[in-house]
Amino acid sequence: MSTTVIVDRTAWGRLRVSGSDRVRFLQGLTTVNVEQLADGGHGWGAILNPKGRVLSVINVARIGEAFLIACEPEIADKTKALLERYAVMDDVTFEPITGPAHQIWESVVDVWRAPIIDGVNDHSRDDREPQVEAMRIHAGFVRYGVDVGEDNFPFETPLTQFLDYGKGCYVGQEPVFRVHSQGNSAKTLRGLVVDGQAPLAHGAPIKHPAKDNAGLVTSSVTHGDGTLALGYLHRTCWTPGETVEIDGRRAVVRELPFE
């Protein structure tokens, strides 16, 4: 997909993080290597619990002497509470940022890479619109509470592309590193090209000839003559090109992002 889409991010939760301990604090709490962010740079990552499960998905941008954390509106309060809970003895300040903001997606790659820009854009579109949702699913961009949650590890999702295994210790790092070194993730999020245009329910079971409970659908959208979906697949069934079944419909497994 190469159509330019401007996505409204005004409703997203945004926090300006400042204070003398801001770098050390975020480096030790998030999966983002904030020490390596250049001024104006940004990166996606997560806040994990000590067992390595995803508590929040965040974007961290370096703006001068501060950092800007952004996340979906549904987890804005939760994310702020997590930051405040860990900032017991640290010199860090969290300042809510409001006002219009947007992202510009000129390609599927931009869904994960485009910065969040302050200001109004008259062409901004709601991120639930079908075209925007199709681009999101093409990119494998995860919605918290839909495609990823507290039952998931980051390496089971496209967040794995941003995991920096050389950044040092952070909350939840040990189980993440252990699975990386052993290569024994049980499931992963894949794309699915599904026959037919009927909507798929969140949690719809995925079957494979060798395994009835091969996985579950998380998101889907009608696209052309068929349906695009995201779903978790067991390691025995996640090879791109495999054929699976969802609600009696044929589906082909694809690597994320979709080509």
C-alpha positions as CSV (number, residue, x, y, z in Angstrom):
1,M,0.0,0.0,0.0
2,S,1.4,3.5,-0.9
3,T,-1.6,5.8,-0.4
4,T,-0.8,8.7,1.9
5,V,-3.0,8.7,5.0
6,I,-2.9,11.4,7.7
7,V,-4.0,10.0,11.0
8,D,-5.4,12.0,13.8
9,R,-3.5,11.5,17.1
10,T,-5.1,14.4,19.1
11,A,-6.9,12.0,21.5
12,W,-3.7,10.0,22.3
13,G,-2.2,10.3,25.7
14,R,1.0,12.4,25.7
15,L,3.4,13.1,28.6
16,R,6.5,15.3,28.7
17,V,9.1,13.7,30.9
18,S,11.8,15.9,32.3
19,G,14.1,16.0,35.3
20,S,17.7,15.1,35.9
21,D,17.0,11.4,36.1
22,R,14.8,11.2,32.9
23,V,17.3,9.2,30.8
24,R,18.2,6.7,33.5
25,F,14.5,6.3,34.6
26,L,13.2,5.6,31.1
27,Q,16.2,3.4,30.2
28,G,15.5,1.2,33.2
29,L,11.7,1.0,32.8
30,T,11.0,0.7,29.0
31,T,12.3,-1.5,26.2
32,V,13.3,1.7,24.3
33,N,17.0,2.5,24.2
34,V,16.4,6.1,25.1
35,E,20.1,6.7,25.5
36,Q,20.6,6.2,21.8
37,L,17.7,8.5,20.7
38,A,19.0,11.6,18.9
39,D,17.2,14.9,19.4
40,G,14.0,14.7,17.3
41,G,14.3,10.9,17.1
42,H,11.7,8.5,18.4
43,G,11.1,4.8,18.9
44,W,8.3,2.3,19.7
45,G,8.5,0.0,22.7
46,A,6.7,-1.2,25.8
47,I,6.6,-1.1,29.5
48,L,6.7,-4.6,30.9
49,N,6.0,-6.3,34.2
50,P,8.8,-8.2,35.9
51,K,7.7,-11.4,34.0
52,G,8.1,-9.7,30.7
53,R,4.4,-9.2,29.8
54,V,3.3,-6.1,28.0
55,L,1.6,-3.5,30.3
56,S,1.7,-0.7,27.8
57,V,2.8,0.1,24.2
58,I,4.5,3.5,23.9
59,N,6.2,5.8,21.5
60,V,9.2,7.7,23.1
61,A,10.5,10.8,21.3
62,R,13.5,12.9,22.4
63,I,12.7,16.6,22.2
64,G,15.6,18.8,23.4
65,E,16.2,18.1,27.1
66,A,13.0,16.1,27.6
67,F,11.2,13.1,26.3
68,L,7.6,12.8,25.0
69,I,5.8,9.6,25.6
70,A,2.7,8.9,23.5
71,C,0.2,6.0,23.7
72,E,-3.3,5.1,22.7
73,P,-6.0,7.0,24.6
74,E,-7.4,3.7,26.1
75,I,-4.2,3.2,28.0
76,A,-3.2,6.8,28.7
77,D,-4.2,6.7,32.4
78,K,-2.7,3.3,32.9
79,T,0.6,4.4,31.4
80,K,0.8,7.5,33.5
81,A,0.1,5.5,36.6
82,L,2.8,3.0,35.7
83,L,5.4,5.8,35.2
84,E,4.4,7.4,38.5
85,R,4.5,4.1,40.4
86,Y,8.1,3.5,39.4
87,A,9.3,7.1,39.9
88,V,9.6,6.9,43.6
89,M,13.1,8.2,44.2
90,D,13.8,9.6,40.8
91,D,14.0,13.3,39.8
92,V,11.4,13.1,37.0
93,T,8.4,15.2,36.2
94,F,5.4,14.1,34.1
95,E,3.6,16.9,32.3
96,P,0.4,16.1,30.3
97,I,0.5,17.5,26.7
98,T,-2.8,18.3,25.0
99,G,-3.8,19.8,21.6
100,P,-4.0,18.6,18.1
101,A,-1.5,16.0,16.7
102,H,-1.2,13.7,13.8
103,Q,0.9,11.2,11.9
104,I,1.6,11.0,8.1
105,W,1.7,7.5,6.7
106,E,3.0,7.5,3.1
107,S,3.6,3.8,3.1
108,V,3.1,0.7,5.3
109,V,6.6,1.3,6.8
110,D,5.5,4.7,8.0
111,V,2.9,3.2,10.3
112,W,5.6,2.2,12.7
113,R,8.2,4.8,11.7
114,A,6.4,8.1,11.2
115,P,6.8,10.6,14.1
116,I,3.8,12.1,15.9
117,I,3.6,15.7,14.9
118,D,2.1,18.5,17.0
119,G,-0.5,20.7,15.2
120,V,-3.6,20.6,13.1
121,N,-3.8,18.9,9.7
122,D,-7.1,19.5,7.9
123,H,-6.8,16.1,6.2
124,S,-6.5,14.1,9.4
125,R,-8.6,11.0,9.6
126,D,-10.0,9.0,12.5
127,D,-7.8,5.9,13.0
128,R,-10.9,3.6,13.0
129,E,-11.8,4.5,9.4
130,P,-11.6,1.4,7.1
131,Q,-8.7,2.7,5.0
132,V,-6.7,3.6,8.0
133,E,-7.5,0.3,9.7
134,A,-6.4,-1.6,6.5
135,M,-3.1,0.2,6.5
136,R,-2.6,-0.5,10.2
137,I,-3.3,-4.2,9.7
138,H,-1.0,-4.3,6.6
139,A,1.8,-3.0,8.9
140,G,1.0,-5.2,11.8
141,F,0.6,-2.2,14.0
142,V,-0.8,-3.5,17.3
143,R,-3.8,-2.1,19.2
144,Y,-3.5,-2.5,22.9
145,G,-6.3,-4.6,24.3
146,V,-7.0,-6.0,20.9
147,D,-3.8,-7.4,19.4
148,V,-1.6,-7.2,22.5
149,G,-2.1,-7.1,26.2
150,E,-0.9,-8.3,29.6
151,D,-1.0,-12.0,28.4
152,N,1.6,-11.2,25.7
153,F,5.4,-10.9,25.5
154,P,6.8,-8.2,23.2
155,F,8.7,-10.8,21.1
156,E,5.3,-12.4,20.1
157,T,4.4,-9.2,18.3
158,P,6.0,-6.8,15.7
159,L,7.4,-4.9,18.7
160,T,10.2,-7.5,18.4
161,Q,11.7,-5.4,15.6
162,F,12.4,-2.6,18.2
163,L,13.9,-4.8,21.0
164,D,17.5,-3.8,21.6
165,Y,19.3,-6.8,23.2
166,G,22.3,-4.6,23.9
167,K,20.7,-1.8,25.9
168,G,21.1,-3.3,29.4
169,C,18.7,-3.9,32.2
170,Y,15.1,-2.8,32.4
171,V,12.0,-4.2,34.1
172,G,11.0,-7.5,32.4
173,Q,14.3,-7.8,30.5
174,E,15.4,-11.1,31.9
175,P,12.6,-13.3,30.5
176,V,12.7,-11.4,27.2
177,F,16.4,-12.1,26.8
178,R,16.0,-15.7,27.9
179,V,13.5,-16.5,25.1
180,H,15.6,-14.6,22.6
181,S,18.7,-16.6,23.4
182,Q,16.8,-19.9,23.5
183,G,14.5,-19.1,20.5
184,N,11.5,-20.9,22.0
185,S,8.6,-18.4,21.6
186,A,5.4,-20.5,21.6
187,K,3.4,-18.1,19.3
188,T,3.7,-15.1,17.2
189,L,1.4,-12.5,15.5
190,R,1.0,-13.1,11.8
191,G,-0.9,-11.6,8.9
192,L,-3.7,-13.6,7.3
193,V,-5.3,-13.2,3.9
194,V,-8.8,-14.7,4.3
195,D,-11.2,-15.7,1.6
196,G,-14.5,-13.8,1.6
197,Q,-15.6,-10.4,2.9
198,A,-17.6,-11.4,6.0
199,P,-16.2,-9.8,9.2
200,L,-14.2,-12.0,11.6
201,A,-14.9,-11.9,15.3
202,H,-12.1,-10.9,17.7
203,G,-10.9,-14.2,19.2
204,A,-12.2,-16.4,16.3
205,P,-10.3,-19.7,16.4
206,I,-7.8,-20.6,13.7
207,K,-7.4,-24.2,12.6
208,H,-4.5,-25.9,10.9
209,P,-4.6,-29.4,9.4
210,A,-2.1,-30.6,12.0
211,K,-3.6,-28.6,14.9
212,D,-7.2,-27.6,15.6
213,N,-6.3,-24.9,18.1
214,A,-3.6,-23.3,16.0
215,G,-4.4,-19.7,17.1
216,L,-6.8,-16.8,17.4
217,V,-7.8,-13.8,15.3
218,T,-7.2,-10.4,16.9
219,S,-8.1,-7.8,14.1
220,S,-9.6,-7.9,10.7
221,V,-10.8,-5.6,7.9
222,T,-12.4,-6.1,4.5
223,H,-9.9,-5.5,1.8
224,G,-10.7,-5.9,-1.9
225,D,-12.5,-9.2,-2.5
226,G,-11.3,-10.7,0.8
227,T,-10.3,-10.0,4.3
228,L,-7.1,-9.1,6.0
229,A,-6.5,-10.2,9.5
230,L,-4.0,-10.4,12.3
231,G,-3.8,-13.4,14.5
232,Y,-1.6,-15.3,16.9
233,L,-0.4,-18.7,15.5
234,H,1.4,-21.5,17.3
235,R,5.0,-22.1,16.3
236,T,4.1,-25.3,14.5
237,C,1.7,-23.3,12.2
238,W,3.2,-19.8,11.7
239,T,5.3,-20.4,8.6
240,P,4.4,-17.9,5.9
241,G,2.6,-19.5,3.0
242,E,0.8,-22.1,5.3
243,T,-2.9,-22.5,4.8
244,V,-5.2,-22.4,7.8
245,E,-9.0,-22.2,8.3
246,I,-11.0,-19.5,10.1
247,D,-14.8,-20.0,10.4
248,G,-14.7,-22.5,7.5
249,R,-12.8,-20.0,5.3
250,R,-9.4,-20.5,3.8
251,A,-6.6,-18.2,5.0
252,V,-3.0,-17.9,4.0
253,V,-0.4,-17.0,6.6
254,R,1.7,-13.9,5.8
255,E,4.8,-12.3,7.4
256,L,4.3,-8.9,8.9
257,P,4.2,-6.3,7.4
258,F,2.2,-7.6,4.5
259,E,4.0,-7.3,1.2
